[in-house]
Amino acid sequence: MGKFFDALATKLAERWATYLVLPGLLFTASAVFGSQVGHQHALDRDMLMEMVSSLTTAIARQGVGTQVILACAVLLVATGVGLVAQALAGGTRAIWLGQWPWPLRLRQSSRRRERWHRLVQHRRALEQARPRASRTQEEQRAINQAAQRINRLSLAEPDRPTWMGDRINAVERVALDRYGLDLPFTWPRLWLVLPEITRTEITTAHAAFVAATATGTWAWPYALLAVFWWPAALIGAAIMLTGWARARSAISDLSTLSEAAVDVHARTLAIELAVAGPESAGPLTLDEGERITSVCRKGR
């Protein structure tokens, strides 16, 4: 148990330093410098060096006890800034997953849906104009490219205003249309019967999305600082783009793994709930999925 708690303490310390202290220190330093130089001297290197020199000289003149107190105070401030920033992570997550106010969500979702249907109609027109029996490789390549454009936009009919939101929605739509599974109700039961390695892979992908969200959230404090120091806007934009790109990759992995888990292990859930016999095999049927949904929903 001692080794376990040592490892846990080490991991918590690493997360504390990674997600709170280091970003908090960088922002605090940027805020102090930016508030002093303002827009006019935003990139004045001489002023920065002068500030650093004055600060280090003043700290060096203090006693050891005072220096320790100052170091603790800086760490507390950085941690506090980090906690405030991470409190905004829910907002970043909601924006990226398309949980927008209703009028904005409806308008953007409609645009994505209309574009998706246009791409689908284009692909169907190509298929109808070029029957499979007489289709050339070049014609098949054009059809495949049309299908890729559809999938890049959304793997199912769009219902969210963002790409990441539709990736999650597509998993639910496919599970419902193909297997009759209502994932908001059946997923917790399916999770309990998944093998450990599958749960580990899904958890890792989700953790990557959480980390990307934490990274992107730091853009908001820098956006506020940009009111006083314009380079903060560039820093915030770089942070947001970095977090957004990582979040897209994580959501892609998470949705793919979740859909694969349904494909591979839904039969196990059917057997555990006595919807299918222990000797049954193969992909879940629509009737079996609907019966699983009925059991899980309990009339709700």
SEMAR-952731 format. One record per residue: x, y, z of N, C-alpha, C in turn. Coordinates in steps of 0.05 Angstrom, whole numbers, plus 5000, padded with zeros to 4 digits. Layout:
% SEMAR-952731
XYZXYZXYZ ...
//
This chain:
% SEMAR-952731
501649765000500050005000501750255000 504050245013505850475014506750554987 507450354970508350414943506050534926 503550434931501250534917500850824923 500850894949500351174956502651354947 505151254947507351414936506951474907 506151264892505651304863503351494858 501251464875498951644872499651934878 501251974899502152244906503852364884 505652194872507252294850505552374826 503652204820501852274797500252524802 499252554826497652794832499453044831 501953014840503753244839504453314810 504753114793505253174765502953314752 500453224758498053354747497753634758 498353674783498153934795500154124782 502554034777504554204764503854254734 502954044721502454064692500054244686 497854194700495354334693494754594708 496154624730495554864746497955054750 500154944761502355124769503855244746 504755074727506355174705504755374687 502355294678500855494663500155734679 499555694705498955924722501256114725 503756004728506056174730506556324705 506256194682506656334656504656564653 502156504660500156714657500656944677 501356874701501857084721504157264713 506257144702508557304693507657474669 506157364651505157524628503357754637 501657694657499857904667501358124681 503458054696504958264710506458434690 507758304671509258454651507458624633 505258494624503458624606502058864619 501358844644500059064658501959294662 504559244663506459454667507159604641 507459454619508459584595506159674577 503759544579501459624563501859564533 500159694517500259654488502659794475 503360024485505360184472508160054473 508859924495511459804497511059494500 509259384485508459104489510758914485 512558974467514858794461517558914467 517559094487519959234494521759044511 523858944499525658754512527158884535 527959134530529559274551527859314576 525359384573523659414597523259144612 523058934596522758664609525258604625 527658644613530158574627530458754652 529559004650529759184673527959094695 525559004688523658914708524658664722 525758474706526858224717529158284736 530958464727533258534743532458664770 530558844768529658984793528358784812 526758594801525358404817527258214831 529158104816531057914828532858054848 533558304844535158454863533658494889 531058564886529458614910529058354926 528758124912528357874926530957784940 533157834926535757754937536357894963 535358134967535858294991534258195015 532258025010530657925032531957695046 531057635070531957405084530857145073 532056925082531156665071528256615078 527356675102524556635109522656795091 523457045085521757205068521657095039 523956995030524056885003522356635001 522356475023520656235023517656315022 516956515038514256605038513356715011 515156864998514556974972514156754951 515956544953515656314935513056174939 512256134964509656004969507356174959 507656434963505556614954505156604924 507456604910507356584880506056324872 506756104885505555844878502555844884 501755974906498955984912497456154892 498656374884497356544863497056384837 499256254829499256104804497155874805 496955744829494955534832492155644831 491855874844489155994843488356074815 490156194800489556264772488956014756 490455794761489955544748487255424754 486355444779483755344787481555504774 481955764773479955934759479755864730 482055834717482055764689480755494684 481255294701480055034697477155034703 476255224719473355244724471855324698 473355434679472155514654472155284633 473355054641473654834622470954734613 468954744630466254654623465154814600 465755074600464855244578466255174552 468855124553470355044529469254784518 468754594535467654334527464954374514 463254544526460554584515460754704487 462554894483462855024457463754824436 465854674443466954484424464954254417 463354174436461453954431458754054421 458554314416456154414403453854454422 454354484447452154544467451754844469 450854954446450455244444447655324451 447255584455444455684458442755604435 440255554440438455424420438455564393 438155834391437955954364440555914348 442855944361445355904347445755614339 445055434358445355154352443655064329 441155164328439255084307440255184280 441155424279442055544253444555404242 446555364258449055234249448554944243 446854804259446354524254444854494227 443054674221441554664196443454694172 445354874175447354914153448954664149 449954544170451454304167449854074156 447354064164445553844153445053884124 444554134116444054184087446454114070 448854194080451354124065451753824064 451153684085451553394086449653264066 447153354064445253234045446053294016 447253524011448153593985450453403976 452253343995454453163989453452873985 451452794000450252533997448852503970 447452713962446052703936448052693913 450352843917452352833896453552553893 454052423916455152153914453151963901 450651983908448651803896448351853866 448652113859448452173830450752043815 453152053827455451923814455051623812 453951503833453551213832451451133811 449351293809447251233790448251273761 449851473757450851533730452951343721 454151203741456351013734455750743747 454150573734453450313746456050153753 455849993774458149853784459349663763 457549533748458549333728460349453707 459949703700461549833679463250063690 463550073716464950303728467950263725 469350483717472250483714473550553741 476050503743477550573768477450873774 477651033753477551323757474751403768 472651283757469951343766469551253795 470651013802470450913829471951093848 474251203839475851383856474251633861 472851733841471151973845468951923866 467751683865465651613884466851593912 469151463914470451443940471151713952 472051893935472752163945470252313954 468052263940465452383949464652283976 465052013980464351894006466152004028 468752044022470552154042469752434050 468852594031467952864038465552854057 463752664053461452634070462352564098 464152364100465152274126466752474141 468252644126469752854139467853064152 465653104139463653284151462253164175 461252914171459852774193459352484184 459652304204459252024198456251944198 454552124206451652084205450452354200 447852364196446552624190447052814213 448253044207448953244228446553324245 447153344271445153444289446253634310 448853694306450253884324451554104308 452154324320453354544304456354524301 457654324313460554294311461254014302 463653984291464653724282464953534305 466053624327466453454350463753354362 461853534363459253454373457953244355 458253274329457053084310458552814311 461152814318462552554320461352394343 460752524365459452384388456552304380 455152494368452352434360452252204340 454252184322454251964302454351694315 455851664337456051414351453251334361 451851524373449151464383447251394360 447451544338445651494315446151224303 448651154299449350894287448350664305 448850694331448050484350444950454349 443550674347440650654347439550544321 440550644298439550564272440450284265 442950204271443949944263443149724283 443249784309442849574329440349624347 439049854345436749904362437549974391 440050054395441050114422440850414427 439550484449439450754458441850794477 444050894467446550904481446451054508 445051284510444951414536444051234558 442351034552441350844572443050584573 443850494550445250234548448250244552 449450474548452350494550453450424578 452250524600453250454626453250144631 451150004621451049714624453249584606 453549684582455549574564458349614576 458749844588461449904600462149684621 460249594635460849394656461649124645 461049064620461748804609464048824589 465149064585467349094567469948974580 471648864563474248764574475849004584 477748944602479349154614480949304594 482049164574483749304554482049504538 479549434532477749614517477149864534 476449814559475850044576478350224580 480650104581483150264583483550444559 483050334535483450484511481450714509 478950664516476950874516477551084537 478351004561478951194582481351364574 483351244561485651404552484851614532 483151534513482151734493480551954506 478951884526477352094540479252274556 481252154569483152324584484652514565 485252424541486552604522484752844514 482152784512480253004506480153204530 480053094554479953264578482453434579 484753324574487353474574487353684553 486253624529486153824507484254044515 482053984528480154184537481454374558 483054244576484454404596486454594583 487754504562489654674548488254904534 486154834519484755044504483455254522 482755174547481355364565483155594573 485855554572487655764580487456004560 486255964538485956184519484156404530 482256334547480356544557481756744575 483456664595484856864610486657044593 487956924573489657084556488057284539 485657204531483857384517483157624534 482757584560482157804578484657974581 486957854583489458004586490058174561 489058084538489558234513488358514513 486458564531485258834534487459034542 489458934557491559104567494159074553 494558824541497158764528496558594503 496758714480495858584455497158324448 499758274455500958014448499457774461 498057824483496557614496494457494478 493457654459491457554440492757344422 495157384413496557194397497156934413 497956974438498556734455495956574459 493756714464491256584469490256434444 490656554420489856424396491456174391 494056184396495755944393494955724412 494355804437493555604457490855474448 488955644439486355534431486655344408 488155424388488555254364489854984372 491854994390493154754399491254564413 489754684432487754514446485654404428 484654574410482554494392483454264374 485854284363486954074345487253804361 488253824385488553584402485853474409 483953644414481253554422479953404398 480253504374479153374351480253094347 482953074351484152814349483152624371 482952724395481952554417479052464413 477352654403474552584399474352374376 476052404356476052204334476651934345 478751914362479551654374477351554392 476151734409474151654428471651544414 470751684393468251604379468751344364 471151314352471751064337471850824356 473250864379473450644398470750574410 469050774415466450724427464650574407 464650654382463050514362464150224359 466750194359467849924356467149744380 467049864404466149714428463349614425 461549784414458849704409458749474389 460249504367460249294347461249024358 463349024374464648784382463348654407 462448824426461648724452458648754459 457048864440454148874446452948604450 453948404436452948124439453348034467 455648104480456048024508453948144526 453248394522451148514538448548374534 447948294509445448154504445347884519 447547754520447647494535447347544565 448747754575448647804604445747884613 444348014595441548104602439547894594 440447664585438747444577436947514553 437747704537436347774513437047574491 439547464492440447264473441547024489 441546794476442546554489445646564491 446746404510449746404513451146294489 449746144472451046024448450846214424 449546444426449146624404451846754397 452046834372454546964363453847154340 455947314332455547494310454547774319 454347954300453348224307450548214319 450048414335447348434348445248504326 442948374329440748434310439148674320 437648794302436049024310433948954331 432748714329430748634348432048594376 434348474377435748434402436548704414 437448884398438249144408435849294420 433549284407431149414417430249294443 430649034446429948904471431848984494 434449004487436349104507435549394516 434849564496434049834503431649834521 429749664515427349644532427949564560 429849374563430649284590432049514605 433849654591435449864604433750114610 431950174593430250414598428250374621 427350124625425450064646422950234644 422050274620419550424616419850724617 422350814620422751104621422951234594 
//
